[in-house]
Amino acid sequence: MSITSKDSLRNISDHEQKALAVLSQQHFAISPRIQGDFGFDTLVLGLAQRDSQALDRGLRATTTAVSLDDSDPVLRFNLAAALLANGQMPQALASYQKARDLVTAGKADLIGGAITDLNIVQQYCRGVRPESYCHDLDSKVPTLKADLAAAAWPPVPAQITRQSQTSI
């Protein structure tokens, strides 16, 4: 998750795209994170400007980033947001599940970022998707947020809870 001014998004996305083109032209390996940043920034640009072509470019770039590193939960969460924004709810929910499975202890900040990104997609949904899709998304967001939070803060096993209570 990254906080960027809406006014800066076009410039950022354009510069990232040019950087990726130069790296490719020079036959350098493309960093999954650079590819993923371009995908996410382009996705947010598409949401802010109601630009379906930017949404599609963001999805393609993020899909490429995940293909370069399918074990990065940030890239998987970004892919889930891109899929949601592109109207692909079942695929998005599957991507959220894969991302949750990759989150390890001590990485709760990733969940916070994923929830923020989910809120952004939900907020801008009606500008890029039909009302029926956005209504369906609205109904799924509370459960999805709870599932994401549970991945970051799993319940404490009963045995540990009993031990800590007896030591008090």
N, CA, C and O of each residue as an XYZ file, in Angstrom:
672
protein
N       0.841     -1.160      0.000
C       0.000      0.000      0.000
C       0.888      1.226      0.000
O       1.919      1.279      0.671
N       0.464      2.195     -0.761
C       1.217      3.423     -0.866
C       0.242      4.585     -0.966
O      -0.758      4.494     -1.679
N       0.517      5.658     -0.272
C      -0.326      6.839     -0.351
C       0.317      7.784     -1.368
O       1.445      8.239     -1.181
N      -0.411      8.066     -2.433
C       0.079      8.917     -3.504
C      -1.010      9.911     -3.866
O      -2.191      9.566     -3.873
N      -0.624     11.125     -4.162
C      -1.578     12.132     -4.598
C      -2.196     11.721     -5.925
O      -1.499     11.255     -6.827
N      -3.519     11.896     -6.040
C      -4.192     11.566     -7.302
C      -3.606     12.369     -8.458
O      -3.538     11.879     -9.585
N      -3.188     13.587     -8.185
C      -2.626     14.434     -9.235
C      -1.285     13.905     -9.754
O      -0.883     14.225    -10.872
N      -0.603     13.106     -8.954
C       0.711     12.576     -9.327
C       0.639     11.229    -10.037
O       1.628     10.788    -10.623
N      -0.506     10.576     -9.993
C      -0.597      9.199    -10.480
C      -0.199      9.043    -11.945
O       0.557      8.132    -12.283
N      -0.687      9.904    -12.803
C      -0.363      9.793    -14.232
C       1.146      9.893    -14.434
O       1.731      9.085    -15.157
N       1.772     10.869    -13.806
C       3.208     11.074    -13.943
C       3.991      9.864    -13.417
O       4.936      9.403    -14.057
N       3.594      9.361    -12.262
C       4.270      8.206    -11.670
C       4.134      6.987    -12.575
O       5.122      6.313    -12.866
N       2.932      6.707    -13.013
C       2.686      5.555    -13.876
C       3.469      5.664    -15.185
O       4.054      4.683    -15.644
N       3.479      6.849    -15.780
C       4.229      7.052    -17.028
C       5.728      6.812    -16.825
O       6.375      6.164    -17.647
N       6.269      7.337    -15.730
C       7.706      7.151    -15.459
C       8.037      5.678    -15.190
O       9.062      5.175    -15.650
N       7.175      5.001    -14.453
C       7.409      3.574    -14.194
C       7.362      2.779    -15.493
O       8.173      1.876    -15.703
N       6.410      3.115    -16.366
C       6.302      2.412    -17.641
C       7.546      2.646    -18.490
O       8.043      1.714    -19.122
N       8.054      3.874    -18.514
C       9.272      4.177    -19.272
C      10.474      3.440    -18.688
O      11.308      2.923    -19.431
N      10.564      3.393    -17.378
C      11.671      2.684    -16.725
C      11.637      1.199    -17.070
O      12.674      0.604    -17.365
N      10.464      0.609    -17.035
C      10.330     -0.811    -17.390
C      10.708     -1.044    -18.853
O      11.328     -2.056    -19.180
N      10.342     -0.121    -19.724
C      10.684     -0.252    -21.139
C      12.193     -0.190    -21.345
O      12.744     -0.962    -22.130
N      12.863      0.718    -20.648
C      14.316      0.830    -20.766
C      14.993     -0.429    -20.229
O      15.916     -0.949    -20.856
N      14.550     -0.917    -19.091
C      15.125     -2.147    -18.530
C      14.959     -3.308    -19.497
O      15.887     -4.091    -19.702
N      13.790     -3.417    -20.084
C      13.527     -4.486    -21.048
C      14.386     -4.320    -22.291
O      14.968     -5.286    -22.785
N      14.464     -3.108    -22.790
C      15.263     -2.817    -23.988
C      16.738     -3.150    -23.764
O      17.422     -3.602    -24.683
N      17.220     -2.929    -22.559
C      18.618     -3.216    -22.222
C      18.824     -4.659    -21.770
O      19.927     -5.047    -21.383
N      17.753     -5.448    -21.822
C      17.779     -6.873    -21.469
C      18.145     -7.118    -20.006
O      18.780     -8.118    -19.671
N      17.737     -6.193    -19.146
C      17.900     -6.394    -17.716
C      16.700     -7.171    -17.196
O      15.599     -7.075    -17.738
N      16.926     -7.934    -16.146
C      15.819     -8.648    -15.511
C      14.882     -7.629    -14.873
O      15.322     -6.652    -14.268
N      13.607     -7.873    -15.017
C      12.608     -6.975    -14.443
C      12.327     -7.414    -13.011
O      12.019     -8.578    -12.756
N      12.435     -6.479    -12.091
C      12.128     -6.741    -10.694
C      10.612     -6.921    -10.540
O       9.835     -6.094    -11.019
N      10.198     -7.995     -9.875
C       8.767     -8.164     -9.639
C       8.153     -6.982     -8.897
O       7.011     -6.612     -9.170
N       8.885     -6.391     -7.974
C       8.351     -5.268     -7.203
C       8.177     -4.022     -8.069
O       7.186     -3.306     -7.928
N       9.142     -3.754     -8.975
C       8.994     -2.603     -9.873
C       7.785     -2.825    -10.775
O       6.979     -1.916    -10.974
N       7.663     -4.024    -11.315
C       6.515     -4.367    -12.157
C       5.221     -4.249    -11.357
O       4.213     -3.746    -11.854
N       5.263     -4.718    -10.114
C       4.087     -4.645     -9.258
C       3.710     -3.218     -8.888
O       2.529     -2.875     -8.846
N       4.722     -2.378     -8.616
C       4.444     -0.971     -8.316
C       3.779     -0.287     -9.507
O       2.823      0.471     -9.342
N       4.290     -0.558    -10.704
C       3.685     -0.002    -11.911
C       2.227     -0.474    -12.036
O       1.331      0.315    -12.334
N       2.015     -1.752    -11.809
C       0.656     -2.288    -11.896
C      -0.279     -1.628    -10.908
O      -1.393     -1.244    -11.264
N       0.167     -1.492     -9.661
C      -0.696     -0.908     -8.635
C      -0.958      0.570     -8.908
O      -2.097      1.027     -8.825
N       0.095      1.313     -9.233
C      -0.083      2.738     -9.502
C      -0.999      2.968    -10.707
O      -1.792      3.909    -10.717
N      -0.888      2.117    -11.706
C      -1.748      2.227    -12.884
C      -3.179      1.847    -12.532
O      -4.125      2.448    -13.042
N      -3.343      0.861    -11.671
C      -4.673      0.485    -11.189
C      -5.342      1.654    -10.476
O      -6.490      1.987    -10.769
N      -4.635      2.270     -9.551
C      -5.198      3.389     -8.795
C      -5.495      4.561     -9.730
O      -6.500      5.250     -9.558
N      -4.638      4.789    -10.708
C      -4.892      5.817    -11.711
C      -6.199      5.520    -12.453
O      -7.022      6.413    -12.655
N      -6.377      4.277    -12.851
C      -7.602      3.888    -13.546
C      -8.841      4.097    -12.697
O      -9.878      4.527    -13.202
N      -8.741      3.796    -11.409
C      -9.876      4.018    -10.510
C     -10.178      5.512    -10.372
O     -11.329      5.935    -10.486
N      -9.133      6.302    -10.126
C      -9.316      7.736     -9.900
C      -9.845      8.449    -11.130
O     -10.628      9.393    -11.020
N      -9.417      7.997    -12.310
C      -9.813      8.683    -13.542
C     -10.900      7.946    -14.325
O     -11.244      8.321    -15.446
N     -11.428      6.893    -13.710
C     -12.483      6.105    -14.366
C     -12.037      5.653    -15.769
O     -12.765      5.781    -16.753
N     -10.830      5.129    -15.807
C     -10.193      4.755    -17.067
C     -10.063      3.236    -17.140
O      -9.181      2.655    -16.506
N     -10.934      2.596    -17.907
C     -10.933      1.132    -17.986
C      -9.656      0.600    -18.650
O      -9.226     -0.511    -18.343
N      -9.059      1.357    -19.534
C      -7.809      0.916    -20.159
C      -6.675      0.891    -19.131
O      -5.853     -0.026    -19.131
N      -6.634      1.890    -18.266
C      -5.621      1.895    -17.202
C      -5.860      0.745    -16.234
O      -4.907      0.119    -15.769
N      -7.127      0.459    -15.923
C      -7.432     -0.684    -15.050
C      -6.910     -1.977    -15.670
O      -6.331     -2.819    -14.984
N      -7.123     -2.121    -16.966
C      -6.666     -3.318    -17.667
C      -5.135     -3.394    -17.687
O      -4.569     -4.465    -17.467
N      -4.462     -2.268    -17.949
C      -2.987     -2.238    -17.931
C      -2.466     -2.581    -16.532
O      -1.484     -3.307    -16.385
N      -3.140     -2.046    -15.511
C      -2.739     -2.339    -14.137
C      -2.868     -3.819    -13.823
O      -1.997     -4.398    -13.174
N      -3.954     -4.433    -14.284
C      -4.153     -5.864    -14.069
C      -3.089     -6.679    -14.802
O      -2.520     -7.610    -14.233
N      -2.823     -6.337    -16.048
C      -1.804     -7.077    -16.816
C      -0.427     -6.956    -16.165
O       0.298     -7.944    -16.046
N      -0.073     -5.749    -15.748
C       1.237     -5.539    -15.119
C       1.341     -6.304    -13.803
O       2.378     -6.897    -13.506
N       0.277     -6.290    -13.025
C       0.298     -6.990    -11.739
C       0.330     -8.503    -11.948
O       0.999     -9.218    -11.202
N      -0.384     -8.988    -12.948
C      -0.340    -10.416    -13.277
C       1.079    -10.819    -13.670
O       1.558    -11.885    -13.283
N       1.744     -9.968    -14.436
C       3.131    -10.225    -14.814
C       4.023    -10.254    -13.583
O       4.884    -11.125    -13.460
N       3.823     -9.307    -12.669
C       4.630     -9.259    -11.445
C       4.468    -10.547    -10.641
O       5.450    -11.096    -10.142
N       3.238    -11.028    -10.515
C       2.992    -12.268     -9.769
C       3.632    -13.454    -10.486
O       4.122    -14.378     -9.837
N       3.633    -13.436    -11.813
C       4.269    -14.541    -12.545
C       5.785    -14.550    -12.327
O       6.426    -15.595    -12.448
N       6.357    -13.385    -12.006
C       7.794    -13.297    -11.722
C       8.128    -13.739    -10.299
O       9.220    -14.241    -10.034
N       7.170    -13.546     -9.384
C       7.363    -13.954     -7.985
C       6.000    -14.261     -7.374
O       5.315    -13.376     -6.863
N       5.628    -15.525     -7.439
C       4.296    -15.898     -6.941
C       4.260    -16.131     -5.438
O       3.234    -16.551     -4.903
N       5.368    -15.863     -4.748
C       5.387    -16.058     -3.300
C       5.374    -14.743     -2.527
O       5.514    -14.745     -1.304
N       5.209    -13.629     -3.223
C       5.194    -12.320     -2.568
C       3.750    -11.952     -2.224
O       2.940    -11.739     -3.126
N       3.417    -11.874     -0.928
C       2.035    -11.578     -0.565
C       1.583    -10.184     -1.011
O       0.407     -9.997     -1.323
N       2.484     -9.211     -1.047
C       2.115     -7.866     -1.493
C       1.629     -7.919     -2.937
O       0.596     -7.338     -3.271
N       2.368     -8.610     -3.785
C       1.971     -8.727     -5.185
C       0.643     -9.462     -5.316
O      -0.195     -9.097     -6.141
N       0.453    -10.493     -4.503
C      -0.817    -11.244     -4.534
C      -1.994    -10.375     -4.078
O      -3.071    -10.425     -4.672
N      -1.787     -9.575     -3.017
C      -2.852     -8.678     -2.574
C      -3.159     -7.634     -3.649
O      -4.323     -7.310     -3.889
N      -2.112     -7.108     -4.296
C      -2.323     -6.138     -5.369
C      -3.076     -6.771     -6.532
O      -3.927     -6.133     -7.151
N      -2.757     -8.026     -6.824
C      -3.479     -8.727     -7.886
C      -4.954     -8.873     -7.514
O      -5.829     -8.698     -8.362
N      -5.227     -9.187     -6.272
C      -6.618     -9.320     -5.824
C      -7.366     -8.003     -6.012
O      -8.496     -8.001     -6.498
N      -6.753     -6.889     -5.634
C      -7.394     -5.583     -5.811
C      -7.614     -5.281     -7.294
O      -8.664     -4.764     -7.675
N      -6.635     -5.600     -8.122
C      -6.767     -5.354     -9.568
C      -7.884     -6.209    -10.170
O      -8.642     -5.745    -11.022
N      -7.975     -7.435     -9.727
C      -9.045     -8.308    -10.218
C     -10.418     -7.771     -9.799
O     -11.359     -7.770    -10.592
N     -10.522     -7.316     -8.551
C     -11.792     -6.726     -8.086
C     -12.171     -5.519     -8.936
O     -13.313     -5.389     -9.375
N     -11.202     -4.640     -9.161
C     -11.469     -3.424     -9.924
C     -11.854     -3.729    -11.365
O     -12.544     -2.940    -12.011
N     -11.406     -4.873    -11.865
C     -11.714     -5.273    -13.237
C     -12.934     -6.177    -13.324
O     -13.206     -6.764    -14.371
N     -13.671     -6.289    -12.218
C     -14.934     -7.023    -12.242
C     -14.800     -8.530    -12.195
O     -15.708     -9.246    -12.615
N     -13.689     -9.016    -11.694
C     -13.440    -10.455    -11.641
C     -13.459    -10.939    -10.189
O     -12.439    -11.354     -9.639
N     -14.634    -10.874     -9.595
C     -14.800    -11.171     -8.168
C     -14.318    -12.563     -7.765
O     -13.552    -12.660     -6.806
N     -14.722    -13.656     -8.441
C     -14.261    -14.980     -7.995
C     -12.733    -15.121     -8.024
O     -12.138    -15.688     -7.107
N     -12.114    -14.606     -9.072
C     -10.654    -14.681     -9.167
C      -9.996    -13.814     -8.087
O      -8.960    -14.178     -7.531
N     -10.608    -12.674     -7.801
C     -10.077    -11.789     -6.763
C     -10.125    -12.458     -5.396
O      -9.156    -12.404     -4.640
N     -11.248    -13.088     -5.082
C     -11.374    -13.764     -3.790
C     -10.364    -14.901     -3.670
O      -9.818    -15.132     -2.591
N     -10.112    -15.612     -4.768
C      -9.095    -16.671     -4.756
C      -7.702    -16.076     -4.547
O      -6.874    -16.663     -3.851
N      -7.448    -14.928     -5.142
C      -6.143    -14.275     -4.967
C      -5.970    -13.771     -3.535
O      -4.873    -13.853     -2.982
N      -7.035    -13.253     -2.931
C      -6.947    -12.862     -1.517
C      -6.603    -14.083     -0.655
O      -5.792    -13.978      0.265
N      -7.205    -15.223     -0.942
C      -6.920    -16.443     -0.174
C      -5.452    -16.837     -0.322
O      -4.794    -17.159      0.667
N      -4.943    -16.812     -1.538
C      -3.530    -17.156     -1.758
C      -2.615    -16.186     -1.025
O      -1.612    -16.593     -0.439
N      -2.960    -14.904     -1.059
C      -2.143    -13.901     -0.366
C      -2.176    -14.125      1.143
O      -1.142    -14.058      1.807
N      -3.374    -14.393      1.688
C      -3.489    -14.656      3.137
C      -2.621    -15.837      3.530
O      -1.990    -15.826      4.586
N      -2.589    -16.852      2.686
C      -1.797    -18.042      2.992
C      -0.297    -17.740      3.015
O       0.473    -18.478      3.629
N       0.117    -16.668      2.353
C       1.529    -16.303      2.298
C       1.955    -15.379      3.436
O       3.150    -15.179      3.657
N       0.995    -14.820      4.152
C       1.315    -13.892      5.239
C       1.853    -14.689      6.418
O       1.236    -15.652      6.873
N       3.010    -14.269      6.898
C       3.647    -14.945      8.030
C       3.547    -14.064      9.276
O       3.198    -12.886      9.202
N       3.859    -14.664     10.405
C       3.833    -13.926     11.666
C       4.720    -12.689     11.548
O       5.786    -12.730     10.934
N       4.274    -11.616     12.132
C       5.048    -10.391     12.106
C       4.815     -9.553     10.856
O       5.469     -8.525     10.673
N       3.912     -9.966     10.010
C       3.646     -9.238      8.759
C       2.224     -8.671      8.738
O       1.612     -8.557      7.676
N       1.713     -8.323      9.897
C       0.350     -7.807      9.985
C       0.184     -6.505      9.208
O      -0.925     -6.182      8.781
N       1.274     -5.750      9.018
C       1.179     -4.505      8.261
C       0.718     -4.743      6.827
O       0.085     -3.876      6.225
N       1.034     -5.910      6.282
C       0.573     -6.244      4.937
C      -0.946     -6.319      4.885
O      -1.564     -5.907      3.903
N      -1.537     -6.843      5.941
C      -2.989     -6.957      6.008
C      -3.615     -5.565      6.072
O      -4.621     -5.308      5.411
N      -3.040     -4.688      6.846
C      -3.541     -3.320      6.908
C      -3.512     -2.653      5.543
O      -4.461     -1.970      5.160
N      -2.423     -2.851      4.810
C      -2.323     -2.306      3.458
C      -3.354     -2.913      2.530
O      -3.955     -2.205      1.722
N      -3.566     -4.223      2.635
C      -4.549     -4.900      1.782
C      -5.964     -4.394      2.071
O      -6.770     -4.234      1.154
N      -6.257     -4.147      3.332
C      -7.577     -3.631      3.701
C      -7.755     -2.204      3.165
O      -8.823     -1.856      2.662
N      -6.716     -1.391      3.273
C      -6.782     -0.036      2.723
C      -7.017     -0.075      1.217
O      -7.844      0.674      0.697
N      -6.295     -0.943      0.520
C      -6.464     -1.075     -0.933
C      -7.872     -1.566     -1.273
O      -8.472     -1.109     -2.246
N      -8.391     -2.481     -0.486
C      -9.761     -2.958     -0.672
C     -10.754     -1.799     -0.514
O     -11.711     -1.687     -1.279
N     -10.520     -0.946      0.478
C     -11.379      0.227      0.673
C     -11.333      1.168     -0.536
O     -12.355      1.733     -0.925
N     -10.152      1.331     -1.122
C     -10.013      2.192     -2.300
C     -10.821      1.630     -3.464
O     -11.552      2.365     -4.129
N     -10.692      0.333     -3.711
C     -11.455     -0.285     -4.799
C     -12.947     -0.135     -4.535
O     -13.711      0.203     -5.439
N     -13.359     -0.385     -3.302
C     -14.784     -0.252     -2.961
C     -15.263      1.190     -3.165
O     -16.341      1.410     -3.716
N     -14.480      2.159     -2.729
C     -14.875      3.563     -2.835
C     -15.052      4.001     -4.286
O     -15.965      4.767     -4.595
N     -14.192      3.522     -5.171
C     -14.226      3.956     -6.570
C     -14.973      2.989     -7.487
O     -15.042      3.212     -8.695
N     -15.518      1.943     -6.938
C     -16.177      0.907     -7.730
C     -17.239      1.465     -8.663
O     -17.259      1.134     -9.848
N     -18.110      2.296     -8.148
C     -19.250      2.767     -8.939
C     -18.838      3.650    -10.115
O     -19.646      3.902    -11.008
N     -17.625      4.109    -10.124
C     -17.140      4.880    -11.263
C     -16.636      4.014    -12.399
O     -16.462      4.484    -13.524
N     -16.398      2.719    -12.092
C     -15.806      1.846    -13.122
C     -16.549      0.536    -13.351
O     -16.289     -0.149    -14.341
N     -17.468      0.174    -12.459
C     -18.203     -1.086    -12.568
C     -19.698     -0.816    -12.453
O     -20.107      0.232    -11.954
N     -20.505     -1.750    -12.910
C     -21.965     -1.589    -12.771
C     -22.397     -1.613    -11.301
O     -21.728     -2.207    -10.455
N     -23.505     -0.969    -11.021
C     -24.044     -0.882     -9.661
C     -24.230     -2.262     -9.035
O     -23.930     -2.450     -7.856
N     -24.722     -3.229     -9.812
C     -24.970     -4.566     -9.255
C     -23.676     -5.211     -8.757
O     -23.663     -5.864     -7.714
N     -22.597     -5.025     -9.503
C     -21.297     -5.571     -9.091
C     -20.832     -4.881     -7.800
O     -20.385     -5.543     -6.864
N     -20.940     -3.555     -7.760
C     -20.485     -2.805     -6.585
C     -21.320     -3.147     -5.348
O     -20.793     -3.215     -4.238
N     -22.612     -3.360     -5.544
C     -23.479     -3.773     -4.430
C     -23.028     -5.139     -3.902
O     -22.979     -5.355     -2.691
N     -22.704     -6.050     -4.806
C     -22.202     -7.369     -4.414
C     -20.874     -7.221     -3.667
O     -20.652     -7.881     -2.651
N     -20.004     -6.364     -4.167
C     -18.732     -6.115     -3.487
C     -18.977     -5.556     -2.086
O     -18.366     -6.008     -1.117
N     -19.867     -4.578     -1.984
C     -20.184     -3.996     -0.671
C     -20.620     -5.063      0.332
O     -20.275     -4.992      1.512
N     -21.379     -6.049     -0.143
C     -21.868     -7.097      0.761
C     -20.753     -8.055      1.187
O     -20.849     -8.683      2.241
N     -19.711     -8.169      0.385
C     -18.614     -9.094      0.693
C     -17.474     -8.458      1.491
O     -16.701     -9.167      2.134
N     -17.365     -7.133      1.455
C     -16.232     -6.447      2.090
C     -16.121     -6.722      3.591
O     -15.015     -7.013      4.045
N     -17.189     -6.652      4.394
C     -17.018     -6.903      5.834
C     -16.444     -8.292      6.141
O     -15.560     -8.423      6.988
N     -16.937     -9.313      5.463
C     -16.424    -10.671      5.680
C     -14.981    -10.783      5.217
O     -14.155    -11.409      5.881
N     -14.683    -10.176      4.079
C     -13.320    -10.216      3.554
C     -12.350     -9.520      4.509
O     -11.253    -10.022      4.753
N     -12.746     -8.378      5.045
C     -11.899     -7.674      6.021
C     -11.673     -8.533      7.267
O     -10.556     -8.601      7.779
N     -12.716     -9.180      7.749
C     -12.582    -10.041      8.926
C     -11.645    -11.208      8.637
O     -10.829    -11.573      9.483
N     -11.757    -11.793      7.452
C     -10.866    -12.888      7.067
C      -9.417    -12.412      6.981
O      -8.497    -13.109      7.409
N      -9.225    -11.217      6.422
C      -7.870    -10.665      6.324
C      -7.299    -10.408      7.717
O      -6.146    -10.741      7.986
N      -8.096     -9.820      8.596
C      -7.628     -9.544      9.953
C      -7.285    -10.837     10.692
O      -6.306    -10.887     11.437
N      -8.084    -11.874     10.488
C      -7.818    -13.160     11.144
C      -6.495    -13.758     10.672
O      -5.824    -14.455     11.434
N      -6.120    -13.494      9.433
C      -4.842    -14.010      8.935
C      -3.672    -13.336      9.638
O      -2.646    -13.969      9.884
N      -3.821    -12.060      9.963
C      -2.738    -11.332     10.625
C      -2.687    -11.597     12.117
O      -1.614    -11.597     12.719
N      -3.839    -11.820     12.707
C      -3.915    -12.018     14.147
C      -4.701    -13.293     14.433
O      -5.845    -13.235     14.884
N      -4.083    -14.444     14.168
C      -4.804    -15.700     14.394
C      -5.106    -15.887     15.877
O      -4.402    -15.354     16.735
N      -6.157    -16.648     16.170
C      -6.504    -16.871     17.573
C      -5.374    -17.596     18.299
O      -4.649    -18.401     17.714
N      -5.246    -17.292     19.572
C      -4.239    -17.929     20.402
C      -4.733    -19.337     20.743
O      -5.878    -19.501     21.165
N      -3.881    -20.357     20.566
C      -4.309    -21.714     20.929
C      -4.713    -21.788     22.399
O      -4.127    -21.115     23.247
N      -5.707    -22.601     22.690
C      -6.268    -22.717     24.049
C      -5.202    -23.088     25.073
O      -5.227    -22.580     26.194
N      -4.271    -23.959     24.711
C      -3.234    -24.396     25.648
C      -2.379    -23.206     26.095
O      -2.052    -23.096     27.277
N      -2.023    -22.334     25.187
C      -1.216    -21.166     25.545
C      -2.023    -20.239     26.435
O      -1.485    -19.690     27.397
N      -3.284    -20.055     26.142
C      -4.145    -19.198     26.944
C      -4.232    -19.727     28.372
O      -4.123    -18.949     29.320
N      -4.429    -21.052     28.547
C      -4.520    -21.632     29.894
C      -3.202    -21.474     30.646
O      -3.208    -21.189     31.844
N      -2.068    -21.657     29.958
C      -0.770    -21.520     30.631
C      -0.551    -20.098     31.112
O      -0.060    -19.887     32.220
N      -0.914    -19.107     30.281
C      -0.679    -17.727     30.675
C      -1.627    -17.318     31.815
O      -1.278    -16.470     32.635
N      -2.816    -17.916     31.866
C      -3.735    -17.592     32.954
C      -3.262    -18.189     34.277
O      -3.461    -17.579     35.327
N      -2.645    -19.362     34.250
C      -2.185    -19.976     35.488
C      -0.916    -19.303     36.002
O      -0.613    -19.383     37.193
N      -0.172    -18.640     35.115
C       1.041    -17.990     35.570
C       0.786    -16.598     36.121
O       1.702    -15.957     36.637
N      -0.444    -16.127     36.019
C      -0.784    -14.782     36.515
C      -1.017    -14.791     37.988
O      -1.313    -13.749     38.573
